[in-house]
């Protein structure tokens, strides 16, 4: 590597972004150096880092280079690397775990509770920089037919959506209702169609998000909720409700609406983070014989499965990207994402 310095974006809090200069890292044993190609923004960055640093535990931000949805090309490898080589196109699974607990053994490093757990963009340097140092074990191969932007979106948002749908075992027998039409909700609709759902319904409180989903052709029915919204949704779904409901809103009202829209013997998945919800267990859950899942990101094997399936289906996550920025304009990228009236926002590098 002839380049010695790189630019990276740090989130100091209070809705600001700082661009700083850093030395280009050198890969150690089992590590690779990536030239970044795409690094998308996530709603959790906005909620827990960009506005202010309130996170603890898994969400504790430690002043590192931001960005936990990275995709890039291997440019250098350290000793001991066995799978990837310079020139390979990769996605970064954005959590490094201890590697030995039961969750890590299953590939769910997101759930690792070891003190060694470190998420890219949260506790170790992430993707909003010209280069990224990653552990080889955290990489997922990016199929040639998928773009780097596709890869960045797989790294978190689409992986999260896919996990929720697989947890609910979605098939061609299921009407799927998605609550919340932000990036994860849009991803859920796209993937539910690919998994065979014959009818897709979405709801959101935002007219702009409803219009975006409509323009992308992602659902058969879209309902703007609010005053009278629950009744309108019930009219669309009919008395049988939906076999599968996925809540990505992270709001109590959204979760409750999704749960109560689930038909008897149906499956509901809570994906959106934050806030709380109250419901009546007997009429809302027990008497309807529902299965309620909590789903947090995905596993390394399932992310690999998703990347291969997207290539097989010729489905491209970048379809939901509405704004692209260069690294120098990362501050504007976060401002747009914070506004909440967009699809996916991504930082990209020209090849």
N, C-alpha and C positions, 0 to 999 in steps of 0.2 A: 504494500500500500504506500503510494507516494503522498497521499493526502494526509496531513497531520492534524488539521482542525476541521470541525463541522459545526453547523448551526442546529440548535435544538430549542424546542418550546417548553417553557415551564409555566405552571399555573400557581401563582402566589396567592390566589384567593381574591375576593372582592370583585369578581367579574373582570379579571384582567389576564393578559397573556404576556409573557416576557420571552423575547428571543435572546439566547445567550450563546456564546462560543464555548465549545468543549473539545478536548482532545479526542481524536478518533480512537476507539478502544482496540486493543489487541486480543484476539481470541485465546483463551487458555485451554486447558484440557477439556475435551468434550464440548467446546463452544464453537460457534460460527459467527462471522461478521456478515451482516446483510447490508446491501445498498437498498435503502428504502425506495419503494415504488408507489405505495398507497398506504395511507393511515387514516382510517375513518373515525369520526367522532361518535361517542355514545352518550345517551341520555344520562347514564350514571355519572359520567364526568361532569356534566352540567349540575346535576343534583348534589353531588357529594364533594366536588373539588372546585369547580369554576366559581361558584357563588361565594362559598366560604368553606373552610376546612373544619367540618364537624365530625368526620368519620372516625371510627375506632375499629380495631380488629381488621377484618378483611378490607375495609374501606378507608383505612388510615393512609392518607397521602403523605409521602415523605420527601417532598420537594424535588422529585426526580423529573427527568424528561417525560412529558405526558404522552398519552396515546396507547390504548390497549387493544387496538384492532389493526395490527401491522401485517403487511404483505410485502415481500421484496425478493431480491436475488442474492444468492450466496456469492460473496467475493473473496472470502478467506476462511480457512478452517484451522482450528488448533489441533494439537496432538490428540489422538484417541478417537477422532470422528470416524464413523464407519458407514453412515447412510448417505449423507449429503456431501456434495462437492461444489467447487466454484462453477457458477453458471446455472445452478438449479433454481427453479422458481418455487417459492414456499409461502405458506401461511404460518403465522406464529400463534400457537395455542397460548393464550395470554397469562397463564399462571404456571409458575414453577413450584412443584410441591416437593415434599421430602423424598418421595419415590418409594417409601416403604410401608406407609399406613394402608389400611384396607381400601380407602377411597382412591389413593394414588395407584394402587395395584389394579383397580378397576378402570383407571383412566380418568377418574373424576377429580382431577387436581384442584378444581374449584372448591371442593369440600375438604381439602387437607387442612387439618387444625394444628400442624406442627409449627413451631417458631421459625422453621426454615422456609415456610411458604412465602413466596414473593410474587406479586402480580406485576407484569410489565405496565408501566405508566402509573403505577400506584406506589409500589415499594422498590422497584428497580426501573432503570431507564426504559422508556417505551418508544413508540414508533414515530413521534413527531420530531424527527431528526434525520439528517442525511444518511446516517448509518445506525445500525442497531446491533448490539451484542446479545446473542441468544444462546441458550443451551440447545444442542442438537436434538435432545430428547423432546423439546417443545415444538419441533417443526412438523408441519404436515405438508406433503407434496401438493403443489398447485397444478392441476391438469393443464396441458397446453391450450386447450380450447377455452379456458376461463381467463379473464383479464386479471391484472393485479388488483383492480378495484373490486372485482368479484371476490378475490381472495381476502381482502381486508374486511369485507362485509360478512364473510363466512366466519372470520376470527371471533366474532362475538354475537352480533345481532341475529344473523341467519342460523348460526349454531344454536342459539337460545331458542329460536322459533322451532327449529327442527326437533330438538329434544322434547319440547312440549307436545308436539304433534305425535311423535313416536311414543311418548309416555301415554298418550291417550289412544294409541293404536288406531289412528285414523285410516279409514279405507273408503272404498266406493259406496259403502252403505251409510255414510255419515254426512248429514248436514253439519257444517262447521260454522259456529258463530265466533267472531273475533271482536273483543272489546278493546277499543283504542286503536287509532289508525296512524300512530307514529311509525318510525322505521321498523320496530319489532312487529307491530301489528300488520304492516304491509308485507313484511317478510313471511309472516304466518299465513296470510291469504295466498301468496304465491306458492308456498310449499304445500299447503293443503290441497290446492288444485293438482299439483304434480303427484301427490299421494293418492289421488283418485276421488276426492270429495266431489259429488255431483252438484252440490249447492253451497255457496259461500255467502255469508251475511256478515256485514261489519257495522259497528256503531261507534260514534264519537260525539263529543260535545261541540267540536270545532267544525264550522261550515267549510273552512279552508281545507282541513284534512279530509273531509268527506269528498270535496271536489277533486282533490289530488287522487284519492283512491278510485274515484269514478273515471278520471282521465286516463288512469293506467289500466282500466278494465279488469280490476282484480276481484270484484265481487258481483254476485247476481243482484243483491239488494244491499243498500246502504241507508242507515237510519241516523239522523242527527237527534241525539237524545238531549234531554233538558226537560222543560215543562211539557208533559204529555208524551215524552219520548218512550217511556216504558210501555205505554199502551200502543204506540205506533210499532214498536218492536214486536210486541205480542201479536199484533195483527199480521205482521209479515211472517212470523214463524208459525202461527196457528197454535191450537191447543196442545199439540204434541211437542212443541219446543224443538231444540236442537240436540242431536245425539252427542255432540262435542262442543264445549264452549272454552275459549281461551281468553283469559283476561290479561291484557298488557298495560292497562291504565295505571295500575298501582294506586288507585283511589278506592275508598270504601264503597262509594256509590257504583263505580264500575264493576267492582268484584261482585257486589250483591246482585246487580242486574244480570251479569253473566251466570251466576249460580242459579238464580230464579228462572232463567231462560233455558236451563238444561232440562231436557225431557226425562221422564222416568227411565231408570236404569242407565242414564247417560254418564258421561265423564266430563269433569270440569278441571281446568288447569289454571292455577294462579302463577303468573310469570312476573307481572309488574311489581317493582320494589317499593317499599315505603308505606307510610300511613297505616291504617288499621281498618277492620271491617267487623260489623256485628250482624249476625243472622240467627235465626231460630233453628236449632239443629233438627227438631222433629219434622216440621213441615218443609223446610228448605233442603234437608239433606237425607235424614233417615227414612222418612215415609216415601220419598221418591227413589230410594235405593241407589243414590248417586255414589260415584267414586270421585273424590276430590284429591287432586295432586298439587303439591308444590314442586316447581321445577326451576333449577338454578343453573343457567348456562348449559354446558354439555360436557361430554368426555372427549378425550383424544381419539379413540376409535370411532365414535359416532361422527366427529368432525371429519375424519378421513372418509367415512361412508358418505357423508353429505357432499363433499367435494367431488367424489366419483359419481354420485347420482346426478348432481347438477350438470356435469359434463355429459352424462348419458342422456339426460332429459333435454339438453340444449336450453337450459334455463339460466339466466344471468342476473344475479343479484343487483348489479349496477343499474338495472332498470329503475330502481326506486331512488337513485341519486338525483337530487335536484340542484345541488351546488358543489362546485369543485374549486379548490383554491391551491395556490402554491404555498410552500412553507413560509415564505415571507408574509403571507396574508393570513396566517393562522389565527390572529386576533379577530379578523373579520369572520372567519369560519365559525369561531365560537359564538360570536355575536348573533349570527344567523341561526345557529343551532339553538341558542338560548331563547330565541323568539318563538320557537315551537310551531311555526307555521311553514314547515319545510318537510321534505323527505329526508333522505340520508345526505349528510354533508361529509366530504372527504378531502383530505390533503393529498396531493399527488405530485410526483416528480416526473418530468419528461425523460424519456429514454434517450 
